[in-house]
């Protein structure tokens, strides 16, 4: 199974940008006035680089921040998520940087996180010129491989990007070994519940882990069952989205009965013992209907509201 590191990095960076800066670039984070918020400028970045493509674009972000000393600054964060070195990467950073500056005439800070597997590849800038003339860009970069010997430190760190790095390194280390990946994925997920995170943090980090550590269908279903048991054992105040994803996986594999069992357990936790008519409606539901019902569970206040549009 091929690993896709692009989309999950984009999502987690969007939702946890202050944590990203604090984890990877702490000195810079201290100079930002977080009380004034920050503004992602995805559309603006797309307009700037649309005519300057130099190969594939990765999880790059342009974010407007305010400095603690009162000055306004544009910040370009470019995340390299590919699994191999890219000789064009420094030039791409340079091109994006100067085009953004040319458009906005604001101070630009270009940052990079290198998630490849080549220890010696550590680009730090790009320059062209001769006869005493140089045009280029210097940028700091973080190498995720450097965290490989800091497992205990990462596991003790409460910053969400400690979990992100653990998951990313696990994806690289278990490529081609499904059983090892299953074990690492389950351990990382169990860690989310044990750290006392908020429900939303668990959901967001789970999505990153789930995407970056993909499993074959049989192990994915086994993993879903284990997560369900973790939640039951810890007596969580909610039954998570994991069950709803389990229903979707069951659909793909034709396991409607397993989906009904999961949904029934979810409904009983939400509403108590189900009356006969509710059980009948549940047993007769097709896959599409089961997915609709699962998505309604957290919004519906009564069983009648849950089954409101049943014929």
N, C-alpha and C positions, 0 to 999 in steps of 0.2 A: 504494500500500500504506500503510495507516495504521500509525503508530508507537505501540507500547505501552511506555511508560517505567516503568510501575508495578512489575510483577513483577521485572524485573532489578534495580531499585534495592533492593527489599526483600531479595532474595537476597544481594547484595553487601554491604549494610549489616549484615546478620546475621552474615556470615562475617568481616568486616573492620572491625568497629566501632572498635577502637583506631586503625586507620589513618585511618578517617573523621574521628575527632576530631583527630588530629595534623595532618591535611591542611587541614580547614576551620576548626577552632577550636583552634589550637595552645596558646593560653594556658590554656584550660580543660583540655586534655589533660594539661598539666603538673601540674594540681592533683589528678588522679585517681591512686589507688594501683593500678596495673595488676597488681601482684604478687598482689593479692587477687581478681583476676578480675572478671567482670561477669556479670549475669544478665538475659537478655531476658525481659520479662514480657508476652508477646503476649496470653495468655489474660486476664490481669488488665486490660490495656488494653481488650480487647474488651468485658469486662463493664462497665467504667466508661463507655464511650461508646455502648453498644448503644442506649440510650434517648435519645441526644443527637445523632443524626445531623443534620448541616447540609449536605446535599448529599453528593457522593461523598467517601469517605475515601481517602487516598492512602497512600504508604509511610510510615506513622507507626509509630514504635517507642517502647516504654517500656522503659528499661533501668536496672537497679539497679547503681550503682557505689559504690565506697568512696573517700573523699577521703584525700589523703596526710596530712592532719592528724589522721586517726583518726575523723572524723565520717562517718556514713552518709548518703547522699543519693540520692534517686530522680532519674533523668534522663529526660526526655521528649524524644525526637528526632523531629521531624516533617518529612518530606521532601516537598516539593511537586514533583510530576513532570509536571503537565499542561503542554501546549504553549501555553496562553494565560492571561492574568491572571484571577484569581478574586476577585471583590469580597467573597465570604463567607469567604475564607481567614483573615483576622485574627480574625474572630469565632469560627471553628472552633478556632483555636489557644487562644483565651481559654476557651471552654467546656470543652475537653479539660483544660486546665491546672487550672481551678478544681475540676472534678469529681475529678481525680486527687488534688489536695490535700485535698479534702473526705473522700475515702475513706481516705487514708493518713496525713494530717497530717504529711507530710514535705516538705522543701524541694524545689521543682520548678524545673527549668531547661528552658525550652522553646526549641528551636533550629529554624531553618528553612533549607532550601536551595531556592532558587527557580530552577526549570529552564524557565521560560517564555521567550517570545521578545519580551516587551515591555520595552525598556530602562528606561522610566521607572517601572515598577511595582515598588516596593520597600517593601512593608508592614513595619512595625516594631512594631505594637502595636494594641490595641483598648481602647476605654474608653467607658463610658456614665455619665451622671449630670448633675446640675445643683445650683445653690444651694450650691456649694462642696463637693459630694460627688462623688467619682469612683471608679468600680470598673472595673478593667481589667487588662491584661497588656502588658508591654513585652518584646519578644524580639529577639535578634540574628538576622539573616538573611544568607545568602550568595547572590549572584547569579551563576549560571554564565556568563551572557553576558559578565561582566567578565573571564573567562579567555580570551576570544576573541583578544585581542592578546598573549597570553602563550604562544603555541604552542611556541616553542623551550624555554621554561622547563618547560612540562609534559612535553615529550618527554625532557628530561634528568632529570626527577624520578622516583625509584624508588618512591615511594608508589603503591600500587595505585589510589588515587583520582585520580591524575594521568591514568592510562589511562581511568578511568571518565569523567572530564570530557572528554577528547579524543574518546571515542566518542560521548558525548551531543551535543557540539557538532557532530561530523560528521553525526550523524543529523539535526540541525536544518538544517545547511547544505546537505545533499544531498537533502532531501525533494523528490520529483518528478524527480530526475535519477539513474536507476539506474546508469548507467555511472560517474558520479562517486562514487556510494556504494560501488560495487564496488571502485574504486581505493582509497578511504579505508579500507574494511574490510580489504582485503588488506594495506595498509601497516601498519595498527594490529596486525593479527595477526602479521605478520612481526616487528614490534617486540617482541612477547612473547618470541619465541624468541631474539632477539638480546640481550636484557637479562639473560640468565642466571638467570631465575626458576625456582622449583621447579616440578615437574610439576603439583602441586595449584594453585599460583598461575596457571599457564598455563591449566589447565582452567577455573578459576573466572572469570578475566578473559575467556577466550575465550567462555564462555557469555554473559557480559554483552554483549560485542561482537556476538556472533551474534544475540542477541535484539533488541538495540536498532537494529542495522543490517540489517534484513531485506531480502532480495533476491528478485526473481522466480526461478522454478525454474531457468531456463537459466543465469543468472549464478550462482546458488547452487551448481550442480554444477561450474561453471568455477572458482569460488572454492575448493570442496573439493579439486579436483584440484591447484590451486596450493599449497594448504597441505600436501598430501601431498608435493609436490615439495620444498617448503621443508624438511620433516622429513628427507627422504632426503638433500638436499644438506648439511644440517648434521649428518647422522649422529647423530640423537638416539638416546638409549638406549632409547627406547620408541616405538611407533607409536601415535599418539594416538587418542582418542575421536572425532576428526574423521572417521575412516574409518567408524566405526559409524554416525555421523549420515549419512554419505554413503549408506550402505546404505538407511537409512530414506527419504531423499530419492529414491533410485532406485526404491524400492517405489512411492512415490506417482506416479512417472512411468512405471512399467512397465519400467524398465531393469534387469532382473534380471541380464543378462550383465555389465553394468558392476559390479554388486554382487559377483558371483562373482569378477571380476578383482581387485577391491579386497581381498576377503577372502582370496583365494589369496595375494596379496602379503603380507598380514598374517601368515598362517600360515607362509609360508616364512621370514619374518624371525624368527618365534618358534621354529619347529621344524626349519628347514632344508628341503631338497628333499622334496617330498611323494611318498609311495609311490603306486602306481597305484590301490590301493583307496581311499585318502583322496581322490585326485582324482576318482574316480568318485562317491563320496559327495557331494563338493562340487558337482559338475556336475549331479547329479540333485536337489539340494535346492531346495525352493520358497522363496519370499520369507520366510515366517514362520520356516522352519528356518534360513535364512541369518542372520537377526537373532539368533536364539538362539545360534548358533555364534559370532557376533561378540561377543556379550556374555560368552561363556565364555573367550575367548582368554586373558585375563590371569590367570584362575584355574586353568585346566587345566595340568597338568604334562606330560601326554603326549597324543599324538593319540588314543589309545584312550580316555583320559578325556574328551577333547573330544567324541568321537562315541559316548559311552557308552550313550546310550539309543536309538541307531539300531536299527531293526528288523533 
